[in-house]
Each structure stands twice: as structure tokens, then as C-alpha cells.
Amino acid sequence: MVEDPPQDAGDAEQEGAEDAVSAPLAGASAVVVAPRPEPEIESPAYDGPPLVVAVTGAASGMGERLVRRLAESQGVRRVLAIDERRGETKGVQWRVLDVRDPAVAERLAGVDVVVHLALDLGMESDPKARSAYNVRGTQTVITAAAAAGVHRVVLCTSAMVYGALADNEVPLAEDAPLRATEEATLVGDLLEIERLAARAPHVHPGLSVTVLRPAVVVGPGVDTVLTRHFEAPRLLVVAGSRPCWQFCHVDDLTAALEYAVLGLVEGEVTVGCDGWLEQEEVEQITGIRRMELPATLALGTAARLHRLGLTPAPAGDLAYTMYPWVVSGSRLHEAGWRPRYGNDQVLAELLTQVSGNHAVAGRRLSGKDAATSLGAAGATVALVGTAALVRRARKRRRG
């Protein structure tokens, strides 16, 4: 049984916010955005020798998308697909094993490039088990690649590693310092992967590592704390903050990964739509009205929600909805890559993907299962409403 949230100075502000949570979305109207373009599958210009490429996590998600694209790439001679189960992609060679198994080195013989995408990014996963899998798997793959004579390893983290801070430049350059803390979901794992990537060329001379850092990734099957932000009944805005929203469609990320595979970009590489959306533009496109809360109330309630075990998303996630962490993508642009999608188109697609959850938004405001289904920003709104319902129930019992 979960105890009632403790009363504090924020209760008065919570009561004031109660009506904003329960009020209908009157007057909200979404902007109609042009349909997204059909993704182009043409490979970039490449005049080097055809490569043998291994992809981990190849049976689903981004790994599946990439092996399908690489199977058609003119610069790739053979694709080795590695996962714990055999996938559906044809025209590739499958190797079924756990990436934490040192035997993966034997399977990488003759491989030129390894793309490591076997990561557990599930919000409902046990945090300790998830971190152990992500870090150990990355470490094993890098070591195995070096032992097998692989020339290049490609990793994919997130632009979240730069941190979301009020004094961030807009946009951030690839070589901007990584100022994220480990207070947000999965960021601790991503920072450790970044550290492994930075050390690898020194520990394994002759091995180069390219790291892609995408903005908010959106596409079929993508479910993160940031995509869940748009399932909330209101878009939480922390008073005094300056949100800047930048997205990255999975098709654009897949194309960027191909550039990295072919060696057309190296080092640290950011990926995202051109430009960004201000909060007002987001509200206009989504048709979802804002709910503005003081920072102390928003962060405090999010922290209590996480502490009570009602959501896996800690309060640190709120920073990514408060402050800018927009990236330039300059290295990809210099190599000739261009995003096929704009921020408005990706956001419109995201709204379509999460639209089925709006009908149950009211139910999510009461109960553990509901709160768990929301991201930290949405969960803060949920907690305000839940706390109000708890107070009502207490008053009825006392009466």
C-alpha cells in the first residue's frame, strides 16, 4: 500500500493546479501538417572497397531497420546480423548469441565495421539489470571487435548526454562538453557508453569509434520518456524555462548510421531535424494546451512520484522538457546527409502514434499503473491530479 503524499507548502499550489488538470481541452486545435515524405533509400556516394558489416540488435527496432538498409547499400558487400533470436530480414547472415558472450569475437572474423545497437532502452526494465546489460554488452563488443581486427565500431547514444541546461548554446556543436548528470532515465548508461567509446582508441590502437547522438527519436515502436511527454492531458511547462524541441525520425537516423558505417562521418556525430520548435509552436501543432507550474512544485512532485515507486522516470527527466539541448548535425551536413523530415512533420507523426493513449488519460491520473505509463513530465501533471483526489478522499472520510 502506498502512503498518501506528504503535505507541504506546495499543497496550496497543487490545489490551484487541480482545475487545470481536470479541465477539458476546450479550444485546443491541432495544426494540420503536410504528410511526411517517402523515405529515400538511395545510399550516399561511396568509392571505397565494399565492406563487411556486423550489426548487433539486428532482429528488431533500429537494428532491424539498419540491416535492411545495409543489405541494399552499394558500399556493403555482406551484412552479419547478430541478436539473441533470428530476425525476419532476408539477404543477411544471422548469428544468434548474446552480445555479452566473449564468443562474439569469433563471429566477427573478417568484419570491417561493427554497429552496436543491442541496447535495453525499455522504461519498465529493472534499472540495475538494464545498466549491466548495456554497459557490459558495449564493453564486450568493443573488446571483441578489437580482437577480431575490426577497423571501426559505430555506437548510438543520445544528444541527452550534452545535458539540458539553461546556458546551453542553441544549437550545440558536436564537440560541446558532455554536461549531463545521471539523474535522468538511461542517461547514466549512455554516459558510461560514451566513456567506453572515448577510451577505446587508446586501449585498442587501430580501432576507431564513431558515436551518433540523435535528438528525440520518433518512429514506429519508439517509446521513451520524451515521447510519452505528449501523452499527458497538458503539456507541462516549468515557469521561467525555455523549452526547445528537436526531433529525429528513425528513417533519418538509419541513413545517418549508414554514413557512419561507410566512414563518411567520424568521431562524435549529432543527428536531428534542421532547427527546432519553440514551446508555442509545439502547442500550436499538437493542439494541447500547456499547464505552467513553478519549478519547485514540478520538480518536487516528480521526485516524490519517483520516490514512491509510481513511475520509473526520475525528476531529472524534467530538465529535458525545460531547457534546450538542440544539436547542429554539422558533421553529417558537411558529408552530404540531409534530414528527410522536418520537426513539425515528426511531431505530427508522434501525435498519431500516441493518439490511442489519450482516451485513457483520465484513468492514468489515479493509480500506479496509470502513473507508470506516463513520462516524468506527464507524471508530474498526473501527481498533481492524484494528490488532489487523495485530499478529496481524506476530506470525505473525515466528514
N, C-alpha and C positions, 0 to 999 in steps of 0.2 A: 504494500500500500504506500503511495506517495503522499507525503505530508503536504499540507497547504503551503504555498509560497509564503515566506515570512513577510509581514507588513513592514513597510519602511516609509521613508519620506517620499518615495516615488509613487505611493498608492494614490495620492491625490491626482498626480499626472496621469496614472493609469485609468482612473475613473473618467478623467476628461477625454481620454482616448477611446473609451469604450464605445461611445456612439459612433465614432469614426470607423470602428471595426465592423459594427453590426449594420451600418447604414448601407442601403442598396447602392449599386453603381450607377446612380442616376446621372444622366447627361454624358456618360462616357461613350465615345465613339471612336473606333479604330480607323486609322488612315489606310486606304487601300493601296497596297504596294504592288508594283509590277511583278508578274511571275518571274521566278528565278530562271536564269538561262540554263540550257542544257550543258552539263559539264563537258569540256573538251577533253579528249583522251590522247591527243597528239603528244608525243614525247618531245622534250626540248632538244635543241640541236646538240649533238654529241659526236665527236670524231675520234674518240679513243677506242681501245680494244673492247669488244663485248665482255661484259662482266658476269661472274657467277655471284649471285646474291642470296644470302640466307636471311629469312625474316622470322623472328620469334613471335609467338602470339598470333600465328597466321590463320587460325581457324575461325576467328570472329573479330568483330569490331574493326579498328583501324588496321590491324594486321591483315585481315581478310581483304580489305579494300586495297591495301598496298600490293599484295601478291597478285591480285587480279590485274592491277595496272602494270606491274613489272613484267608480268607474263606477256604483255603486248608491247613492251618497250623495246625500241630498236637498239638501245645500248646494253641490253641484258641478254646474255646467252642462255642462262639457266637460273631458275629460282628454286631454292631449297626452303620449303615451308616447315617450320618447327612449332609443334604445340603438343599439349597433353592428349589431344584427340585429333583424329584426321578430319580435315575440313572438306568443303564441297568444291573448292576451286580446282579446275582442271588445268592440265598443261604444266603442273609444277610437281616437284618431287617431295613427298611427305616423309618427315621423320618424327615419330611420336615419342616424346620424352619430356621430362620436367627440366626446365632451364636451370634449375639449381643442381642438377646432376653433373658432376665434373666430366662425365662421359660425353657431354655435348662437344667437347674439344675434338673427339674422334669424328664427329659428324660434320665438322667444319673444314675438313681437309679439302684443299682446292678452292675454297671460297675466297673471293676478293673483298666483299663487303658484307657486314652483318648489320641488320637493322633490328634493334631490340625493342619490341613493343609488348612483350609479355609482362604487363603490369596489372596489379589488382587495384582498380580505381573505384571499387564499389563503396558507396557511402555506408552500407549496412555491414560491411566486413568488420571483423574484430580488429581494432587498430594495431595491436601488437603483432598478430599473425600477418596482417596486411603489410606492415613495415618490414617484417622479417622476410616475407616473400619478395617484395620489391627490391630491397637493398641486396639481399643475398643473391637473388636472380641476376641483377645487374652486375654485381661483382664477379659472379661465376662466368657470365657471358663474356665480359671484358677479358678476364684471365684466359678463358678458353680460346677466344679469338686470337690473342697474342701467341698462345702456344701453338695454334694451328697455322700461323703465318699469315693471318688476315691483315690486310693493309689498313682498313678503315672500319670503324664502328659508328653507327648513327643511333643516337638516343633521342627521345622526345619527352620533355618535361612540361613546363608551362611558363608563360610570362609572369605568373604569380610569384615566381622566385625573385623578381625585382622588388616585390613588396608594393603595397598600396599606401602611399604617403602623400600628405598634403603638399609637400615641396617637390614632388616628382616633376621632372620635365615632361612636357607633352609635345611630341612623343619621346619615349625613351630610346636612346641609342643601344645597339647590341652590347657595347662594352660598358654600359652603365653598371654600377656596383649592385650586387645582389643584397638587398636590404630587408628581405622578408624575414619574419620570425617563424617559429614553429607552432604558432598559436592557431593557425587555420588548418582546416581539413586537408590532409595529404601533403601539405607544404613541407613538413619535416622530411617525408620520404623524398620529395623532389629535390630538396636542398642537399640531401645525402647523395643522391644520384649525381647531382652537379659536382659535388666534391670528388666522387669517384672518377667522373669524366675529366676533371682538371688534373688529377694525379696520374691518370693512365699513361699519357705520353712519357712521363718521367720514369714511371715504374717499368713500362714496356716500350723501350726505344723502337722506333719504326712503326708504331701503331698511332694513327691519327684518330681523333674522336670529334665528331660533329654533333652538336646538340641543338635541336629545334625547340623553340619556346613559343607556342601558339597563344593567342588571346583566348577569349571564352569560346571553347569549341562547341559547335552546334551541328547536329545532324541526326539521322535515324539511329536510335539506340543509345545516344549520348544522354547521360543522366548525372548531373553534378549539382553541387550546392548552388552554383551560379545559374544554371538553367532552371532550377526549382524556385529561384527568386521570382520568376514570372508566373508561378502558380499561386501566389499569395492573393488575397482579396484586394489588397492595396500594395502599391509599390512603396516600400519603406524608404524614406529619405531622412537622414540624420541631419538635424538642424546645423547649419554652418558648414556642411560638407559640399564637395564639388564633384559629383559623380561624372565620369566619362566612360561610356560603354563602347567597347570594341569587340567584335566577334570574329570568329574564324570558322568558315564552313569546312566540314570534313573533306569535301572534294578538293578544296584549295590546299588543305594540309597534306592530303595524299600527293598532290602534284609537287608540293614543296619537298616532301620526303624523297620523291624521285630525283629532284635536283641534287639533294644531298647524296643520294646513292651514287649518282654519276660524277660526283666530285665537283659539281658546278658551283656549290657553296661549301664553305668550310668554317670550322670554329663554332662560335655561338651565333645562331640564326633565329631571328624573330619572324613570326608569321601572323598575319591578320588582314582584315579588310582595310582598305585605304581609309584613313581618317577615323573619326569616332562620332558618337551621338551624345549630345548633352541630355540631361535628365528630362528637360521639357520636350525634346524630340522623341525620346523613348515613350513618354506618356501620350504624346500625340499619336504615335504609331500603334501602340498597344491598346489605347482606349482605356487603360487602367489608371485610376486616379491615385495620387500619392497620399501617404499618411506620414506627416512630418513629426518626428519625436526628438526631444532633447537627447544629446549623446549619452548622458548618464543613464537615462531611462532605457534607451535602446540597448546599450552595451550591458547594463546591469541585468535586464530581464533575459537577454540572450545567454548571459553567463549562468544565471540561475536555472534556466531551462536545461542547459547542458549539464550542469552540476546535479540536477535531479534525475538525469538519465532519460529525459523526454526527447532528446534529439542527439544524433551523433555529431552535429555541427557546432563547434565551439564559437564563442563570441568573436574570435579573431577573424572569422569569415566576413564579418560585417565591414571590415576595412575595405574589402574589395568592391563593396557597393557604395562606399563613401568617398574614396579618393581615387585619383587617376592612376592607371598603370598601362597606358596606351603605348604601343610599340610601333617602330617605324617600318620594319621589314626592309630596310635599305639594302642589305646584302643580297636578298633574293631579287629585289628590283634591279640591282646592278647586273645580276646574272641573266636577266630577261624574263623572270617569273612575274606574272600579274594575277591578282585575285580575280576570279570569275564572278564573285558575288560582292554586293555592297552591304554595309551594315544594316540598312533598312530591310533589304531582302532576307538576310539571315535572321533578323529578329522576327520578321513576318513568318518565316518557316518555323521558328521556335514556337511561336504562339500557336500555330497549327498542331505541332507535336504535343503540346501540353494542354490543349484545349479540353480534352476529356477529363482533366482533373478539376476544372472549375466547378463542375456540378457538385462536387463533394467538398468544396472549400469550407462550407459551414460546418460539416461534421468534423473537419480537421481542427476546428477551434476547441474541441473538447475531447481530450483523451490522448493516451500515449501513442497509439497507432497513428492518429492524425498528426500530432506534432512531429513524429519521426519522419513523416512523408514530406515535411517542408524543410527548406534550407534555413540557415541561421537567420537571414533577413526576414523571410516569411514567418519563421518560428517566433521571432520577436513580436510580430503582429499577433500571432496566434496566442502567445503567452499573455499579452495584454487582455485579449478577449477571454482567455481561460481564467485569469486572475479575477476578472470582473464577475464571471459566472460563479467562481468559488465564493466570492464575497456575498453574492446574492443568496447562495445556498446557506451560508452561515447565518445570514440575517433571518432567513425563513426558519431555520432550526431554533434560533434564539427567540423568535417571535412565537 
